[in-house]
């Protein structure tokens, strides 16, 4: 049973609707998260599953909604039949005259909303007459016929019957058939053993060198090398003594601080690049946009050809223009071009599943549109795909961390970093901490990776280096909060946030342990940390090197967090609010991971790591990424 069915134009005018509940919020979410972002995934909202068809020739959208627990096999055929029937009837209508005759659209919408609460079902005669009077197009009779026919077809589908035991092959076997008769057993004839030729054995006492040497020549015994005496004036090479090596295991446990202990910053200060020590605060800031070195030779050649062709206006050119024909695109026209573009996207490291969905959404968007036959179809489809990818990389939610930090009434602003092992969470956390300090924030780094050996020491090294750069004037701008190894990470994060609130820190950066997406106990531990502390921002740190693995990693991370009760601050669709891509300087133009990760969650890419120093952090330029993908 269908809960509702709506037909509306791409301009937002509802032409026909059959409802038994308020659907405005549900349809608006479908338009915002699926249709505008050109996604082809199944959309679910609360307990409803929604499917839609686009009619690009008439600019119409057909939407059907039903309970997601139901498996309705006739929905696709129902939408196809409804689309064909409504197109035949919609050609006879003039929308302007209909709107004038029906009156104000707002009054129509309010009366439709009032009728929803009064109507209990679609089949009642009162609701059908009321809905037919409120709809702009009188289509209820045809809708009822098609809906009834589709329901009967599903009921008439024969259900497969289970075989009885007598019909199975196992019932044919009896005890007598399973007994092996002795007469049927074939005894193999014995095979005569193969006797190897006798080889005269030589005495084992003969040395190997004597066997290999020619006759009459006795091998010489190898001479032992005599150790050269060390001159009295020279000293033997001594073992290297590391500055922070320590002489016992207690000296190497840096997580235990003693009162009055002074951190040894001499080796860290030596290892900081001289350019960072002498750099100004402005030079340590994040560069605004990420650019790629893309060759523009092809575009320049195209521009030259277009310019030369426009200058040469001839009688033949005007004749071709007059003979041009507008043709409606079909799926057969689009499939060869989209298959080439899909293979090109996969070669650029886009996940195969995402590349297929992108091409399907472009085909749905272009199918039925009229195109001039003299315009190159390949360039037309290519431009549509570029627009689709640019829309995906520019999500509707603009994330401005500095603005959100200033707007928060009760600091600190909490950011949690999560991801798989070895992607660079701690390194990029230090880069973002450097960027926040440069922009006037007081940062507290929280060490919640209590599992990996050396994780706390790594963060302490970063904090000491950042102090050397930023705290030359003596003002405290950044610090580390840690409680050692083997502790509960959620409790450490809670204590750190309370300490930051009382100590005047504006931002808390929480570092978590790396974990694989299939490790259920560790995923529950991460969900516990996020659910208890309720961070303002949850960033997923991923590598730019991944291809198809990006879908599995990010999808399972988001699903695990949602299943354990975590919700985003602004949207219930995703528990991850942003993405940080690392190792972007190692992939050249293989930037497909950016499209894959953004498509899965619909969340923006906040930062991109492009190097090893603290200022190697950039913001993503969507146009540059699309240009590199289509190169």
SVG drawing of the C-alpha trace seen along z (x, -y; Angstrom):
<svg xmlns="http://www.w3.org/2000/svg" viewBox="-18 -39 118 99">
<polyline fill="none" stroke="black" stroke-width="0.4" points="0.0,0.0 1.3,-3.4 1.3,-6.2 1.3,-9.0 1.9,-9.9 2.8,-13.4 3.4,-14.9 5.0,-18.4 6.9,-20.5 10.6,-21.4 9.4,-24.9 7.7,-23.7 4.0,-23.7 2.1,-20.6 0.0,-19.3 -1.5,-16.2 -1.3,-14.6 -2.9,-11.7 -1.9,-11.8 -3.0,-10.4 -0.4,-12.4 1.5,-15.6 4.2,-15.1 5.7,-18.6 8.7,-18.0 9.4,-14.5 9.3,-15.7 11.4,-18.8 14.1,-16.5 14.0,-14.4 14.5,-17.5 17.3,-18.9 19.3,-15.7 18.7,-13.7 17.3,-15.5 19.3,-18.7 22.5,-16.8 21.7,-14.4 21.9,-11.2 20.4,-7.9 20.4,-6.2 17.2,-5.0 16.1,-7.7 14.5,-6.9 13.0,-9.4 11.8,-8.1 9.7,-5.0 9.1,-5.9 11.0,-4.9 10.8,-7.2 11.3,-6.6 11.1,-9.2 11.1,-9.5 12.2,-12.6 10.6,-13.7 13.0,-16.1 11.0,-16.8 8.0,-18.2 10.1,-19.2 8.0,-16.9 8.9,-14.9 6.9,-11.8 7.4,-10.8 5.9,-7.8 6.3,-7.0 5.6,-3.8 6.6,-2.0 10.2,-0.9 9.5,2.4 7.3,3.4 8.8,4.9 6.6,3.6 7.8,5.0 5.4,2.9 6.7,-0.6 9.0,-1.0 6.3,0.2 3.7,-2.0 5.9,-5.1 6.5,-4.2 2.8,-3.7 1.8,-6.9 4.5,-8.9 3.2,-7.8 -0.5,-8.4 0.1,-11.8 2.3,-13.0 -0.6,-12.2 -3.0,-14.2 -0.7,-17.0 -0.2,-18.1 -3.8,-19.2 -3.5,-21.6 -2.3,-25.2 -0.7,-25.7 -1.2,-29.5 -5.0,-29.1 -5.2,-26.4 -3.5,-28.6 -5.8,-31.5 -8.9,-29.4 -7.8,-27.7 -6.9,-30.9 -4.2,-31.5 -1.6,-28.7 -1.1,-29.3 -4.8,-29.0 -4.8,-25.7 -1.9,-24.4 -3.5,-25.2 -6.8,-23.6 -4.9,-20.6 -3.1,-20.4 -6.4,-20.7 -8.0,-17.9 -5.1,-15.6 -6.1,-15.5 -9.8,-14.9 -9.2,-12.1 -8.4,-8.7 -7.6,-6.7 -7.1,-7.0 -10.0,-4.8 -12.8,-6.7 -15.1,-8.5 -15.1,-11.7 -11.3,-12.0 -11.2,-11.1 -13.7,-13.9 -11.9,-16.4 -8.5,-15.6 -9.8,-15.7 -11.2,-19.2 -8.0,-20.5 -5.5,-19.1 -4.6,-21.3 -4.9,-18.5 -7.8,-16.1 -5.9,-12.8 -7.5,-10.8 -9.5,-8.4 -6.5,-7.4 -4.3,-7.1 -6.9,-4.8 -7.0,-2.5 -3.2,-2.2 -2.8,-1.7 -5.4,1.1 -3.9,2.9 -0.4,2.9 -1.7,4.2 -3.5,7.0 -0.5,7.9 1.5,8.3 -1.1,10.5 -1.3,12.7 2.5,13.4 2.8,17.2 4.6,17.9 7.2,20.6 6.0,23.7 8.3,25.7 9.1,29.2 8.0,32.1 10.3,34.8 8.9,37.3 9.8,34.9 13.4,34.5 16.3,36.7 17.1,37.6 13.9,39.6 14.9,41.8 17.9,43.1 17.2,46.3 19.3,48.2 19.8,51.0 21.2,48.5 23.7,47.2 25.2,50.7 28.4,51.3 28.3,54.8 31.5,56.7 31.1,57.8 31.1,54.3 34.4,53.4 37.2,53.6 40.5,54.7 43.4,52.9 46.2,55.2 49.5,54.9 52.1,52.9 55.7,54.1 57.9,51.8 60.5,49.8 64.0,50.6 66.4,47.8 69.9,48.6 72.5,49.1 75.0,46.3 78.3,47.0 78.5,45.1 81.6,43.1 82.9,42.8 81.5,39.8 84.8,39.0 86.0,37.5 85.8,33.7 83.7,31.7 86.7,29.8 88.4,33.0 85.4,34.2 85.3,30.9 89.1,30.7 90.7,32.3 92.6,35.6 96.1,35.3 95.6,31.9 95.1,31.5 92.9,28.6 94.5,26.0 92.9,25.2 91.4,21.7 93.5,19.3 92.0,17.6 92.1,13.8 94.1,12.3 92.5,9.4 94.5,6.2 95.8,4.7 94.2,1.4 96.8,-1.4 97.3,-2.8 96.5,-6.3 93.0,-5.5 89.9,-4.6 87.4,-1.9 83.9,-2.9 81.6,-3.6 77.8,-2.9 75.6,-5.9 74.0,-7.5 70.6,-9.0 69.8,-12.2 66.4,-11.0 67.2,-7.3 67.3,-6.7 69.0,-3.8 66.0,-1.9 62.3,-1.3 61.2,-3.9 63.2,-6.6 61.4,-5.9 57.8,-6.2 57.2,-9.9 53.5,-9.7 54.4,-9.8 55.2,-13.4 56.9,-14.1 56.5,-17.4 59.0,-20.0 60.1,-18.0 61.2,-20.2 60.7,-19.0 63.8,-18.6 63.1,-20.7 66.6,-21.0 66.4,-18.1 62.9,-19.2 64.0,-22.7 66.9,-21.4 64.6,-19.3 62.1,-22.1 62.8,-23.5 64.7,-26.8 62.1,-28.3 59.3,-27.6 61.3,-29.1 62.0,-32.4 58.6,-32.5 56.0,-35.1 52.5,-34.2 51.0,-35.0 53.4,-32.7 52.3,-29.8 48.6,-30.2 46.8,-27.9 46.9,-28.6 43.4,-29.5 43.0,-27.1 44.4,-23.9 45.4,-24.2 46.6,-21.5 49.1,-21.8 46.7,-21.1 47.8,-21.6 45.5,-24.1 46.8,-23.2 43.7,-21.4 41.4,-24.2 43.5,-26.9 43.3,-24.9 39.6,-24.7 39.3,-28.4 41.4,-29.1 39.3,-26.8 36.1,-28.5 37.5,-31.9 38.6,-31.1 35.3,-29.4 33.3,-32.4 35.4,-34.8 34.8,-32.8 31.1,-33.4 30.2,-32.0 27.1,-31.0 27.8,-27.4 28.0,-28.0 24.6,-29.9 23.1,-27.1 24.2,-24.5 22.8,-26.6 19.5,-26.9 19.4,-23.1 20.0,-22.3 17.5,-19.9 16.6,-19.6 16.7,-16.0 15.4,-14.4 18.2,-12.4 17.6,-8.8 19.4,-6.4 21.0,-4.7 22.5,-8.0 24.0,-8.6 25.3,-5.1 28.4,-4.9 29.6,-8.3 28.8,-7.7 30.6,-4.4 33.8,-6.1 33.5,-8.8 32.8,-6.2 36.0,-4.3 37.9,-7.6 36.6,-8.4 37.6,-5.0 41.1,-5.5 41.3,-8.8 40.8,-6.8 37.0,-7.3 35.3,-4.3 33.6,-2.2 30.2,-2.3 30.3,-6.1 31.3,-6.5 28.4,-4.3 25.9,-6.3 27.3,-9.6 26.9,-8.5 23.4,-7.1 22.3,-10.4 23.6,-12.4 21.8,-10.0 18.5,-10.5 19.1,-14.3 19.7,-14.5 17.3,-11.8 14.5,-13.5 16.2,-16.9 16.4,-18.3 19.8,-19.1 20.9,-20.7 22.3,-18.0 25.2,-20.1 26.5,-20.6 29.0,-17.9 27.0,-15.4 30.2,-14.3 31.1,-17.8 27.4,-18.3 27.4,-15.2 30.9,-16.0 29.8,-19.5 26.7,-18.0 29.0,-15.5 31.3,-18.4 28.4,-20.3 27.2,-17.3 30.6,-16.7 31.0,-20.4 27.6,-20.3 28.6,-17.3 31.9,-18.9 30.1,-22.0 27.6,-20.7 24.7,-22.9 26.0,-23.1 28.9,-25.7 31.3,-24.8 33.2,-27.7 35.1,-26.6 36.4,-30.0 32.9,-31.5 31.5,-28.6 34.2,-29.0 33.4,-32.7 29.6,-32.0 29.7,-29.4 28.5,-31.0 30.1,-28.5 33.6,-27.4 35.4,-25.2 34.6,-24.2 35.3,-20.4 36.6,-18.7 37.0,-14.9 39.3,-13.2 38.6,-9.6 39.7,-7.3 41.5,-4.1 45.1,-3.2 48.0,-5.1 46.2,-7.8 47.8,-10.7 45.3,-11.8 47.9,-13.1 50.0,-14.9 47.0,-16.7 45.6,-17.4 48.9,-19.3 48.5,-21.2 45.0,-22.2 46.1,-23.2 48.8,-25.4 46.2,-27.0 43.9,-27.7 46.7,-29.3 47.6,-31.5 44.0,-32.7 44.0,-33.7 42.6,-30.7 43.9,-29.0 44.0,-25.2 44.1,-22.2 45.1,-18.9 43.6,-15.8 45.4,-12.5 42.7,-9.9 44.7,-7.3 45.6,-5.2 46.2,-2.1 49.0,-2.7 52.6,-2.8 54.2,-6.2 50.9,-8.1 51.2,-10.4 54.9,-11.0 54.1,-12.0 51.5,-14.5 53.9,-15.9 56.6,-16.4 54.1,-18.3 53.0,-20.5 56.6,-21.3 57.4,-22.2 54.3,-24.5 55.2,-26.1 58.6,-26.9 57.0,-28.6 54.1,-30.4 55.0,-31.1 58.0,-33.3 56.2,-36.1 55.6,-34.0 51.8,-33.8 50.3,-30.3 48.5,-29.4 48.6,-25.6 49.0,-22.6 48.5,-18.9 46.1,-17.0 47.0,-13.3 46.4,-10.6 48.7,-7.9 47.9,-4.6 45.3,-2.0 42.6,-4.4 39.0,-5.0 39.2,-7.5 35.6,-8.8 36.4,-9.6 39.7,-11.4 37.8,-13.5 35.2,-14.5 37.8,-15.5 39.8,-17.4 36.7,-19.4 35.8,-20.4 39.5,-21.4 39.5,-23.5 36.2,-25.2 37.6,-26.3 41.1,-27.2 39.9,-29.5 40.7,-27.3 38.6,-28.1 39.2,-24.9 39.6,-21.2 41.2,-18.8 40.5,-15.2 42.8,-12.6 41.4,-9.1 43.0,-5.7 43.0,-4.4 40.7,-1.5 39.5,0.6 35.9,0.1 35.1,3.8 36.3,3.8 33.0,3.7 34.3,3.3 36.6,0.3 33.8,-1.3 31.5,-1.0 34.2,-2.7 34.4,-5.6 30.6,-5.9 30.7,-6.0 33.2,-8.9 31.2,-10.9 27.8,-10.2 28.9,-11.1 30.9,-14.3 28.7,-15.5 31.5,-17.3 30.7,-20.2 32.5,-18.7 33.4,-15.1 36.1,-14.9 36.9,-11.8 40.5,-11.6 41.1,-9.6 43.9,-9.0 43.7,-10.4 45.3,-7.2 42.2,-5.0 39.9,-4.0 37.0,-1.6 38.1,-1.3 36.8,-4.8 33.2,-3.6 33.6,-0.8 35.6,-2.9 33.5,-6.0 30.2,-4.2 30.8,-1.7 32.2,-4.4 29.1,-6.5 26.7,-3.5 28.4,-2.3 28.2,-5.8 24.5,-6.1 23.6,-2.7 25.1,-3.5 23.1,-6.6 25.4,-9.3 23.8,-12.1 25.2,-15.1 24.7,-18.6 22.9,-20.0 21.6,-17.0 20.4,-13.5 21.6,-12.0 25.3,-11.7 27.2,-11.4 30.4,-12.7 30.3,-16.4 33.4,-16.9 36.4,-15.2 40.1,-15.8 42.0,-14.3 45.7,-13.5 48.7,-12.7 47.2,-14.8 50.7,-15.7 51.4,-12.1 48.6,-11.4 49.3,-14.0 45.9,-14.2 44.3,-11.0 41.9,-13.0 38.9,-10.7 38.8,-10.0 37.5,-13.5 34.4,-12.8 33.9,-9.3 34.0,-10.5 31.8,-13.6 29.2,-11.6 28.9,-9.0 28.2,-11.4 27.2,-14.7 29.6,-16.5 32.3,-19.0 36.0,-18.4 37.3,-20.8 41.1,-20.5 43.6,-18.8 47.1,-17.8 49.8,-18.4 53.1,-17.9 54.9,-17.3 55.3,-20.8 52.7,-22.6 51.7,-25.0 51.2,-22.3 47.4,-22.4 45.1,-23.8 41.4,-24.3 39.9,-22.4 39.1,-24.1 36.2,-22.3 36.8,-23.6 40.4,-22.6 39.5,-19.0 36.9,-18.7 39.3,-20.0 41.9,-17.5 39.4,-14.7 38.3,-15.5 41.8,-16.1"/>
</svg>
